[in-house]
Amino acid sequence: MIIVGLDDSKVSQEVLKLAARHAKAFGSSIVLVASMKGGPDVPRREFVQTENMLSGAEAFFLEADIACEGHMSVRGLEPGEDIVKFAEDKKAEQIIIGVKRRSKVGKLLFGSNAQYIILNAPCPVLTIR
């Protein structure tokens, strides 16, 4: 199983395309994970937006004849921690995520979910920018 970390970034479409290629090449299924950092206190409209994003991504994989399921995680963890925990729980074979360019100061002040995933994941991590 390949875990795909999803958000509303511009790189998400490229992440989906790459995940589809890997799923077909390795005969894997896809599990989409969208992490809701605020947990159950996130405003309803953000839940609706995330549900729509997951539905669109699921449709992309189903159209490509790739088994896929979407999960909205509301544990309240940072997205990096959430995806690593999800990968551990599901015994994922691979994680695919998009990365954003940030300055060194930006990474220092705000941290990096991608960095956390790369350093702590229980499986290989593939990044795309």
ZAMARGU-4260 file (C-alpha; in steps of 0.2 Angstrom, whole numbers, plus 5000, padded with zeros to 4 digits):
<rodrens>
0) 5000/5000/5000 | 5006/5017/4996 | 5001/5032/5007 | 4999/5049/4998 | 4999/5064/5009
5) 4987/5077/5002 | 4984/5095/5005 | 4978/5110/4994 | 4995/5114/4987 | 4999/5117/4969
10) 5010/5101/4968 | 4996/5089/4973 | 4991/5085/4955 | 5009/5080/4952 | 5009/5069/4968
15) 4993/5060/4962 | 5001/5057/4944 | 5017/5050/4952 | 5007/5039/4964 | 4997/5032/4950
20) 5013/5027/4941 | 5020/5019/4956 | 5004/5010/4961 | 5003/5002/4943 | 5021/4998/4943
25) 5021/4989/4960 | 5003/4983/4960 | 4999/4993/4975 | 4983/5001/4982 | 4983/5020/4987
30) 4978/5027/5003 | 4975/5046/5003 | 4978/5055/5019 | 4973/5072/5023 | 4978/5078/5040
35) 4966/5091/5049 | 4979/5099/5061 | 4966/5107/5072 | 4957/5090/5075 | 4938/5091/5078
40) 4939/5110/5081 | 4942/5114/5063 | 4928/5124/5055 | 4915/5114/5045 | 4919/5123/5029
45) 4937/5116/5030 | 4930/5099/5032 | 4919/5101/5017 | 4934/5107/5007 | 4945/5092/5012
50) 4931/5080/5009 | 4929/5087/4991 | 4948/5086/4988 | 4948/5068/4994 | 4933/5064/4983
55) 4942/5071/4968 | 4958/5062/4971 | 4948/5046/4974 | 4939/5048/4957 | 4956/5051/4949
60) 4963/5034/4955 | 4946/5025/4952 | 4946/5031/4934 | 4964/5024/4932 | 4958/5007/4939
65) 4968/5009/4955 | 4961/5003/4971 | 4960/5019/4982 | 4953/5024/4999 | 4953/5042/5007
70) 4955/5046/5025 | 4953/5062/5034 | 4963/5062/5050 | 4957/5072/5064 | 4969/5067/5078
75) 4975/5085/5080 | 4993/5080/5076 | 5005/5090/5065 | 5003/5084/5047 | 5020/5076/5047
80) 5017/5067/5063 | 5000/5061/5057 | 5006/5054/5041 | 5020/5045/5050 | 5008/5038/5063
85) 4996/5032/5049 | 5010/5024/5039 | 5015/5014/5055 | 4997/5009/5059 | 4994/5003/5041
90) 5012/4996/5038 | 5014/5006/5022 | 5026/5001/5009 | 5029/5019/5003 | 5024/5037/5007
95) 5023/5050/4993 | 5022/5068/4997 | 5024/5085/4989 | 5036/5097/4996 | 5036/5116/4996
100) 5051/5127/4995 | 5055/5137/5011 | 5069/5147/5016 | 5081/5141/5030 | 5073/5154/5041
105) 5056/5148/5037 | 5060/5130/5041 | 5068/5135/5057 | 5053/5145/5063 | 5039/5134/5056
110) 5047/5117/5055 | 5045/5106/5040 | 5032/5092/5039 | 5041/5084/5024 | 5057/5084/5034
115) 5048/5076/5049 | 5041/5062/5037 | 5057/5059/5029 | 5067/5057/5045 | 5054/5047/5055
120) 5044/5037/5042 | 5044/5018/5044 | 5046/5015/5025 | 5053/5024/5010 | 5047/5042/5006
125) 5046/5049/4989 | 5045/5068/4987 | 5040/5079/4973 | 5041/5097/4971
</rodrens>
